[in-house]
């Protein structure tokens, strides 16, 4: 896996990627948890897009979006929660694809598992 610094470039639009996110947990009184106020750096899967309209009607540009439609932006020193790096996800086993849906899933799984039933 090769990590790309967001200051050096972005993935293709719509491309699913692993992202490294840095930020800070909410402070005392916000969640009261053990990590309250601590900095973090973690990996999540997201996709990059040139625009995304959130459920509240706000349009975001040049951002990363996760499966819960949480929007994160490329790193900024002014942000408490942003993407520092991204990497292309590995392909699905036995394929050249990063994503399959619908009628393509069953045959791909059967091919990888070497079975004709159960999928």
C-alpha positions as CSV (number, residue, x, y, z in Angstrom):
1,X,0.0,0.0,0.0
2,X,1.4,3.4,-1.0
3,X,0.2,6.4,1.0
4,X,-0.2,9.8,-0.8
5,X,0.0,13.0,1.1
6,X,-3.1,15.1,0.3
7,X,-0.8,18.1,-0.1
8,X,0.7,16.3,-3.1
9,X,-2.5,15.1,-4.9
10,X,-6.0,13.7,-4.6
11,X,-7.5,10.4,-5.8
12,X,-9.8,10.2,-8.8
13,X,-13.3,11.4,-8.3
14,X,-15.5,8.5,-6.9
15,X,-12.5,6.3,-6.1
16,X,-12.9,4.3,-2.9
17,X,-9.7,4.8,-0.8
18,X,-8.3,4.3,2.7
19,X,-7.7,7.6,4.4
20,X,-5.7,8.7,7.4
21,X,-7.6,11.1,9.5
22,X,-6.2,13.3,12.2
23,X,-8.2,15.2,14.8
24,X,-9.1,15.6,18.4
25,X,-11.8,13.9,20.5
26,X,-14.3,16.3,22.0
27,X,-13.2,17.9,25.3
28,X,-14.5,17.3,28.8
29,X,-18.2,17.9,29.1
30,X,-18.8,17.0,25.5
31,X,-18.6,13.2,25.8
32,X,-16.8,12.6,29.1
33,X,-15.0,9.6,27.6
34,X,-11.6,8.3,28.5
35,X,-10.1,9.8,25.3
36,X,-11.7,13.2,25.9
37,X,-9.6,16.0,24.4
38,X,-6.9,13.6,23.1
39,X,-5.5,13.8,19.5
40,X,-6.0,10.9,17.2
41,X,-4.9,9.6,13.8
42,X,-6.8,6.7,12.3
43,X,-7.6,4.9,9.1
44,X,-11.1,4.7,7.5
45,X,-12.5,3.9,4.1
46,X,-14.0,6.8,2.2
47,X,-14.4,8.0,-1.4
48,X,-13.2,11.3,-2.9
49,X,-15.6,13.6,-4.7
50,X,-15.5,17.1,-6.3
51,X,-18.9,17.9,-4.7
52,X,-21.3,16.4,-2.2
53,X,-24.6,17.6,-1.0
54,X,-25.2,16.6,2.6
55,X,-28.7,15.8,4.0
56,X,-29.0,19.3,5.5
57,X,-28.6,20.7,1.9
58,X,-25.1,22.0,2.3
59,X,-22.9,21.5,-0.7
60,X,-19.3,20.5,0.0
61,X,-16.5,20.6,-2.6
62,X,-13.3,18.5,-3.0
63,X,-14.0,16.3,0.0
64,X,-13.9,12.7,1.3
65,X,-17.2,11.0,2.2
66,X,-17.6,7.8,4.3
67,X,-20.5,5.3,4.3
68,X,-22.3,7.3,6.9
69,X,-22.1,10.4,4.7
70,X,-19.7,12.0,7.1
71,X,-17.7,14.6,5.1
72,X,-14.0,15.2,5.8
73,X,-11.7,17.6,4.0
74,X,-8.0,17.4,3.0
75,X,-5.7,18.5,5.8
76,X,-5.9,22.0,7.1
77,X,-4.1,23.3,10.2
78,X,-7.4,25.2,11.0
79,X,-9.4,21.9,11.1
80,X,-10.0,19.7,14.1
81,X,-10.7,16.6,11.9
82,X,-9.2,16.2,8.4
83,X,-7.6,13.8,6.0
84,X,-3.8,13.7,5.9
85,X,-3.1,10.9,3.5
86,X,-5.0,8.5,1.1
87,X,-4.1,5.1,-0.4
88,X,-5.8,3.0,-3.1
89,X,-7.6,0.0,-1.7
90,X,-6.5,-3.4,-2.7
91,X,-8.6,-5.2,-5.3
92,X,-11.2,-7.7,-4.3
93,X,-9.8,-11.3,-4.1
94,X,-9.4,-12.8,-7.6
95,X,-10.5,-9.7,-9.4
96,X,-9.2,-6.4,-10.7
97,X,-12.2,-4.6,-9.1
98,X,-12.4,-2.5,-5.9
99,X,-16.2,-2.7,-5.8
100,X,-18.9,-5.0,-7.1
101,X,-22.6,-4.7,-6.7
102,X,-25.8,-6.5,-7.8
103,X,-25.6,-9.4,-10.2
104,X,-21.8,-9.3,-10.4
105,X,-21.3,-10.3,-6.7
106,X,-22.5,-13.9,-6.8
107,X,-20.4,-15.0,-9.8
108,X,-17.3,-13.3,-8.4
109,X,-17.6,-15.0,-5.1
110,X,-18.3,-18.4,-6.6
111,X,-15.2,-18.0,-8.8
112,X,-12.9,-17.1,-5.9
113,X,-14.4,-19.8,-3.6
114,X,-14.4,-22.4,-6.4
115,X,-18.1,-23.3,-5.7
116,X,-21.2,-23.2,-7.8
117,X,-23.8,-23.1,-5.0
118,X,-24.4,-21.2,-1.7
119,X,-23.7,-17.7,-3.0
